């Protein structure tokens, strides 16, 4: 069983995009996130790796992109993480609806799910995004230059939704190894919540979509989800448990700002487990995060 005494939840989510400049403009100017790191894909240094988050890059607030200029659109489907949900204060929903309208961004909603109010829209590449009016949305580290007033600002992730044909094995992985608990059903959606009561980005939803087509990688699709490991020992424990479950898991890889292992969950979504340390200030002070290109050794 998973160690119940460590911080669990989402560390970061990484997606694919096509135009770097357009991507930066949307996530900073429209959504008000801070560009906290500009580096390259360590596995393909010809490609940018752009990190967005709150003022300091708190785990649970970090959305990253590999932007491949000219990359064609992907296809959302089974075996993918599809819907990325951001938490906003309950009083901020009207502000965000107005902001989307003013910026001519089409959206769906408001609608209700699990007793909360949501709106849904897409980024310029078609990535599915949601805003959730959340009474328990965590505080964020303010960024003084953010274009969205702090009282309305995005508070990190609320969670993410996986689309699965046969979710049973994925469910067992979430509960037995990654430290989640089942927290209810609504229509074809089952909810899982990280056991750390105060952790941000605690929610994983699984939509049971039997017979739907498989997703295809491309711009506007999620590349992987990274879960938090409070330290190297916890990561090593998860590594051992994943291997014992019969899944292929990579050795530890140094990503400069965290250490990572990777494996595909039974439904096909690429999972990462990333340490909280050393963090994004290892090569830039907080005041200068994202201001310079940082390359691995």
C-alpha positions in Angstrom: 0.0 0.0 0.0 1.0 3.6 -0.5 2.8 5.5 2.2 0.0 7.6 3.7 2.4 10.1 5.5 3.8 12.0 2.5 2.4 14.8 0.4 0.4 13.5 -2.5 -1.4 15.2 -5.4 -0.3 16.6 -8.7 3.2 18.1 -9.0 2.8 19.4 -12.6 1.1 18.7 -15.9 2.9 18.8 -19.3 1.1 19.3 -22.6 2.1 19.8 -26.3 1.7 23.1 -28.2 2.5 24.4 -31.6 3.5 28.1 -31.3 5.7 29.2 -28.4 4.9 32.9 -28.6 1.2 32.3 -28.8 1.4 29.9 -25.9 3.2 32.3 -23.7 0.8 35.1 -24.6 -2.3 33.1 -23.7 -1.1 31.6 -20.4 0.5 34.8 -19.1 -1.7 37.6 -20.6 -5.0 35.9 -20.5 -4.9 33.4 -17.7 -2.5 35.4 -15.6 0.0 32.7 -14.8 3.7 33.4 -14.3 6.3 32.1 -16.7 8.5 30.6 -14.1 11.1 28.8 -16.2 12.4 28.8 -19.8 14.5 25.8 -20.6 14.5 22.9 -23.1 13.1 19.4 -23.2 15.9 17.5 -21.6 15.2 14.5 -23.9 15.0 16.7 -27.0 17.0 19.9 -26.5 15.9 21.3 -29.8 12.5 22.0 -28.2 11.6 24.6 -25.6 10.2 23.6 -22.3 8.0 26.4 -20.8 6.8 26.3 -17.2 3.9 28.3 -15.9 2.7 28.6 -12.3 2.1 30.8 -9.3 4.7 33.4 -8.1 7.2 30.8 -7.0 6.3 27.7 -8.9 4.6 25.9 -6.1 4.0 22.1 -6.8 0.4 21.8 -7.8 0.4 25.0 -9.7 2.7 24.1 -12.6 1.6 23.7 -16.1 4.4 23.1 -18.7 4.6 22.8 -22.4 6.7 21.3 -25.2 6.0 23.7 -28.1 6.8 22.2 -31.5 6.3 24.9 -34.2 4.0 23.7 -36.8 2.9 20.6 -34.9 -0.5 19.4 -36.0 -3.5 19.0 -33.7 -3.9 15.9 -31.6 -7.1 13.9 -31.0 -8.6 13.6 -27.5 -9.7 10.1 -26.7 -9.2 7.1 -24.4 -5.8 6.5 -22.9 -5.3 10.3 -22.3 -5.5 12.9 -19.6 -7.9 15.4 -21.3 -9.5 18.0 -19.1 -7.2 20.2 -17.0 -9.1 22.0 -14.2 -7.8 25.1 -12.4 -9.2 26.2 -9.1 -10.4 29.8 -8.7 -12.0 31.5 -5.6 -15.8 31.0 -5.4 -16.3 34.8 -5.8 -14.2 34.9 -9.0 -16.5 33.1 -11.5 -18.2 36.2 -12.8 -14.8 37.9 -13.3 -13.5 35.0 -15.4 -16.7 34.8 -17.5 -16.3 38.5 -18.3 -12.6 38.0 -19.0 -13.2 35.2 -21.5 -15.9 37.2 -23.2 -13.8 40.3 -23.5 -10.9 38.2 -25.0 -13.3 36.5 -27.4 -12.7 33.0 -26.0 -15.6 30.7 -26.4 -16.6 28.8 -23.3 -19.3 26.3 -22.1 -21.2 26.7 -18.8 -21.5 27.6 -16.1 -22.5 24.0 -15.2 -22.5 21.9 -12.0 -20.3 18.9 -11.1 -19.8 17.4 -7.7 -21.6 20.3 -6.1 -19.3 22.9 -7.7 -19.7 25.4 -10.5 -17.5 25.0 -13.6 -16.8 26.6 -17.0 -14.9 25.0 -19.8 -12.9 26.4 -22.7 -9.9 25.6 -24.9 -6.4 27.2 -25.3 -5.3 28.2 -28.9 -4.2 24.6 -29.6 -7.4 23.1 -28.4 -6.2 21.9 -25.0 -9.3 21.4 -22.8 -9.3 23.7 -19.8 -11.7 24.2 -16.9 -12.2 26.8 -14.1 -13.7 25.5 -10.9 -15.2 27.9 -8.3 -13.7 26.2 -5.3 -14.4 27.3 -1.7 -11.3 25.4 -0.6 -9.0 26.8 -3.3 -5.5 27.2 -1.7 -3.8 30.6 -1.4 -1.1 31.3 -3.9 2.2 33.1 -3.7 1.3 36.5 -5.3 3.2 37.7 -8.4 3.1 41.5 -8.4 3.3 41.7 -12.2 0.3 39.4 -12.8 -2.4 40.9 -15.1 -5.2 39.3 -13.0 -6.0 40.9 -9.6 -4.8 38.5 -6.8 -8.3 38.1 -5.4 -9.5 36.5 -8.7 -6.3 34.7 -9.7 -6.0 31.0 -10.5 -5.1 29.1 -7.4 -3.2 26.2 -9.1 -4.8 23.0 -10.3 -8.1 21.7 -9.0 -7.4 18.4 -10.8 -7.4 16.5 -14.1 -9.7 14.0 -15.9 -8.5 10.8 -17.5 -10.5 9.1 -20.2 -10.4 5.4 -19.8 -12.0 2.4 -21.6 -11.4 0.0 -18.7 -10.6 2.0 -15.6 -10.4 -0.8 -13.0 -6.6 -1.3 -13.1 -6.0 2.5 -13.2 -8.2 2.8 -10.1 -6.2 0.2 -8.2 -2.9 2.0 -9.1 -4.3 5.4 -7.9 -5.4 3.9 -4.6 -2.8 1.3 -3.8 0.4 3.1 -5.0 -0.2 6.8 -5.5 -2.2 7.4 -2.3 -5.6 8.4 -3.5 -9.1 7.4 -2.1 -12.3 7.0 -4.0 -14.6 10.0 -3.4 -17.8 9.4 -5.3 -19.4 9.0 -8.7 -21.4 11.3 -11.0 -22.7 10.0 -14.3 -19.8 8.3 -16.0 -17.2 10.0 -13.9 -15.5 8.6 -10.7 -13.6 10.9 -8.4 -10.4 10.2 -6.5 -8.8 12.5 -3.9 -5.3 12.5 -2.6 -5.2 11.6 1.1 -3.1 14.6 2.1 -5.9 16.9 3.4 -4.1 20.1 2.8 -2.4 19.3 -0.6 -3.3 21.4 -3.6 -4.2 19.8 -6.8 -5.7 16.8 -5.1 -8.3 15.5 -7.5 -8.1 12.9 -10.3 -11.4 12.1 -12.1 -11.8 9.1 -14.4 -14.4 9.3 -17.2 -15.4 5.8 -18.2 -15.8 6.0 -22.0 -16.0 2.4 -23.2 -15.7 2.0 -27.0 -14.6 5.6 -27.6 -11.6 6.0 -30.0 -8.1 6.1 -28.7 -6.4 9.5 -28.3 -3.6 10.6 -30.6 -0.7 12.8 -29.5 -0.4 16.3 -31.0 -0.8 20.0 -30.2 -3.5 20.5 -27.6 -3.0 17.2 -25.8 -1.5 16.3 -22.5 1.9 14.6 -22.6 2.0 13.5 -19.0 0.9 14.0 -15.4 3.5 14.3 -12.7 2.6 13.3 -9.1 4.3 14.5 -6.0 6.9 12.6 -4.0 7.9 14.4 -0.9 11.4 13.1 -1.0 13.7 10.6 -2.7 12.8 7.7 -0.3 9.1 8.0 -1.1 9.9 8.1 -4.8 12.0 5.0 -4.4 9.2 3.2 -2.6 6.8 4.1 -5.4 9.3 3.0 -8.0 9.5 -0.4 -6.3 5.7 -0.7 -6.0 5.1 0.2 -9.7 7.7 -2.4 -10.8 6.1 -5.0 -8.6 2.7 -4.2 -10.2 4.2 -5.4 -13.5 4.6 -1.9 -15.1 7.8 -0.8 -16.8 9.2 2.2 -14.9 12.3 4.2 -15.8 15.3 4.8 -13.6 15.4 8.1 -11.7 16.1 11.0 -14.1 17.6 14.3 -13.0 15.4 17.2 -14.3 17.4 19.9 -12.5 14.4 21.2 -10.6 13.1 17.8 -9.5 14.0 14.1 -9.9 11.6 12.0 -11.9 10.5 8.5 -12.7 8.1 7.6 -15.6 5.7 4.8 -16.4 2.5 4.3 -18.3 -0.6 3.5 -16.2 -2.7 0.5 -17.4 -4.9 2.7 -19.5 -2.0 4.2 -21.4 -1.6 7.7 -19.8 2.1 8.6 -19.1 2.6 9.1 -15.4 5.6 10.8 -13.7 6.5 10.9 -10.1 8.6 14.0 -9.3 10.2 15.2 -6.1 9.4 18.6 -4.6 13.1 19.4 -4.3 15.3 21.1 -5.3 12.7 23.5 -6.8 12.8 26.3 -9.4 14.9 28.8 -7.5 18.0 26.6 -7.7 19.3 28.6 -10.7 17.3 31.8 -10.5 16.1 33.9 -7.5 12.3 34.3 -7.1 12.4 37.8 -8.5 13.9 36.7 -11.7 12.1 33.4 -12.4 11.6 32.8 -16.1 13.6 35.8 -17.2 16.5 33.9 -18.8 17.0 30.7 -20.8 18.3 28.0 -18.5 20.1 25.1 -20.0 21.0 21.7 -18.4 24.7 21.0 -18.0 
